[in-house]
Amino acid sequence: MPPSSPSSLRRWFWAGLGCGLVLMGGAWMVPGHLASVAPALLLRAGNGTPGLAELGQTRLEDGLPGPAALLLAGVRLDGDAGVSMKSDEGRALAKALGEFAKREPGLMPWGGPDPFLEPLRRQTAAGRESGLEASRPILDFLVTAKAREALRGFLENSRLAAVRETLALRVVSSTGVFVPANRPGGQTLEALFLLSALLQQGEHLHPAFAREWREAARTAAQQGKLGGLEPMLLDLLALGRRLDWRQLTEIAGGVESHESWSVLARMARGGGDEFTGVLAAILMEGSGERVLRYHIAHPATADADLRLALGAGQGGLHLLLERGVPVNRQPAAPVPGVLAGLALLYPGAALWLKLALFAAGAYLAGGGRLLRFARVKGRTRSAGAAPLNGRAALVALAATVLFLAATEPFNRPPAPPPAGVLRLSVPVLGSVWEPDSLTHVPPTLSINMNTLLSIGFFALLQICMYWICLTKIREVAASDLPSLVKLRLMENEENLFDGGLYIGIGGTATALVLQVLGVIEPNLLAAYSSNLFGITCVALVKIRLVRPYKTKLILDAQHAISAPSVQSQPC
C-alpha cells in the first residue's frame, strides 16, 4: 500500500483530484447526448453538403424561380451559435434570380412552367399580370370570373375521378365558414375547389394526403355538406394567399397528412421568419412531413433549431430531422474532430463514453482509487484494481446523474399557444336533455420534467444520507469496544441519524422560499417531496438499522454484566 504519512495522503488526494478533473473535462468535450444533439454535430454533418444558396442555384437552372426565391429568403435569415447564413453565395443567388427575371419575365408570377396553367395564362387579366417580374400568390389569378370559367372548362375534361368529384362539390349548399360556391359571394369557395382540383390534376399532392383529400371530398358529396373538407380548404386558402403556383406545388408534394397541412397553414397565416424557415427547410430536405413533424414535436425550439441546421447545410438538417431531438444549447467545450466523428457514427457509444469518463473523474475526485499500490523493493508499484470505495462511488453516481440532467434540455418551458388560432371551448360534453350522451372524463395527472428532476434530486440526497448512516453503524459495529461503549456511541450519533429529517425540512423550506421570491416556478409537489423523503429515510434508519442494533448491544451488555456474577457463585 502507499505510504500513510500526512504528506503522502495529501499527494494522493491532489493527484486523484487532478486526474478526476481532467477526466470530467474530457467528458465535457464528448458530444454525446441522451435527448438532444450538439451544434458541433450539425456542423460536422453539414460539412461538404449543399447549402441553401447552392440548392437555389439548382432550382434556377431547372427553371423554377419560385422555389429558388423561397431558398433565398431562407439564406437571408440570421442563424445563431456562430453560424451566419448571410454569405457571398446568397448574394450570388439574388443576382442570378434578378437576371432570370429579366430573361424570363413570364415565368416569374407563376414560379415556373406548368402545362396545366395554360388556361389561366391565356386570359387577358392573367396575361397582364405576367408582365410583372415578381412572384404572385396563385389565388390572385382566380379572382376574375373569366379566369375561373376558363380553368373550370379545362378541368371538366379531366380523366381523373378525383378532379371531377372535387368540381362536383360546387353544388353543395351546406357549409360552415364559406358562402356556398353556387350562391352570390361564393367566389372564394369556387376558387378553392378549382385550385384543389388543379393540384390533383397535376398530381402535385403527396399520394397519402391525396387519398385523405379524396375521401373527405367523397364524404362531403355523400352527406351534402363540406364537413371535414372545409378545414382543409381553409388551410389551402391560407397557403394560396402566400405562395405562387410552383411554390405551392413543391411544398404540397411533401405533406403527407392533414395534421401537418394544418400546421403549415397556421404558420402561413402568421407569416414571418418562422414560416420562411420552415419553407426553406422543406425544400432543402425534400420532405415537408419530416420538417412539420419536428415542428409539432418541439414547438418551443423548432424555429431556432431549424435555422441552425439550415446554416449548417443539407447534411446538418438531415441529421436534426433524423434524430428528431432538439439542439442542445448548453455551454460546451470545443469538440475534437475524432469525437465528433464518433458521435455521428455511434451516438450511443459516445453517450456511454461521456458518462463513463465523468463517473470515473467524479469517483477519483471523491476520494476513490482505481488502482491498488504496494511497496516492492522500496518502490511503489501497481498491484491490481483497488477495492470499491462506497462513499466515492455514491458521490460519483450522484454527480453523474446531476451532470446528465444539467447537460440535457429537460428544463425547457412549455411552448406558448400559437397566435392567431381561434378556439371555442364549450363546457358541455353532451346534451343535458339526453343524460346518456353525457360522458365522464377522468382527471389526468401531468408531471413535467422539472418536477421529476427535483423529486429525483431530493430522493438522491436521502439515499446518500441513508448510506452515511449505514456506514457509521457498520463503523461502530466493527470497532473492538465493549457493548456498553458501542451503545453510548450509538446514542451520541442520534443527531446524525435524524439528519435525513433535517435535510428534508431544509429542502422543503428552501424550495418554498425560492418559489415565493420567484427564482423558480411554483411547484408544491416537488417541494414537499423533500420532506416526505426525509421522514421516510429517518424511519428506515431508526426502525430498520438503529433499533435492531441497539437491541443487540443491550442484550450483549446485559450478558457481559451477568456472566461474572454467575461465575462468582459457589458451586
Buried (B, 14 or more C-beta within 10 A) or exposed (E): EBEEEEEEEEEBEEEBBEBBBBBBEBBBBBBBBBBBBBBBBBBBBBEEBBBBBBBBBBBBEEBBBBBBBBBBBBBBBEBBBEBEBEBEBBEBBBEBBEEBBEEBBEBBBBBBBBEBBEBBBEBEBBEEBBEEBEBBBBBBBBEBEEBBBBBBEBBEEBEBEBBBBBBBBBEBEEBEEBBBBEEEEBBBBBBBBBBBBBBBBBEBBBEEBBEBBBEBBBBBBEEEBBBBBBBBBBBBBBBBEBBBBBBBBBBBBBBBBBEBBBBBBBBBBEEEBBBBBBBBBBBBBBBBBBBBBBBEEBBBBBBBBBBBBBBBBBBBBBBBBEBEBBBBBEEBEEBEEEBBBBBBEEBEEBBEBBBBBBBBBBBBBBBBBEEEBEEEEEEEEEEEEBEEBEBBBBBBBBBBBBBBBEBBBBEBEEEEEBEEEEEEEEEEEEEEEEEEEEEEEEEEEEEBBBBEBBBBBBBBBBBBBBBBBBEBBEEBEEEEEEBBEBBEBBEEBEEBBBBBBBBBBBBBEEBBEBBEEEEBEEBEEBBBBBBBBBBBBBEBBBEEBBEEBBEBBEEBBEEEEEEEEEEEEEE
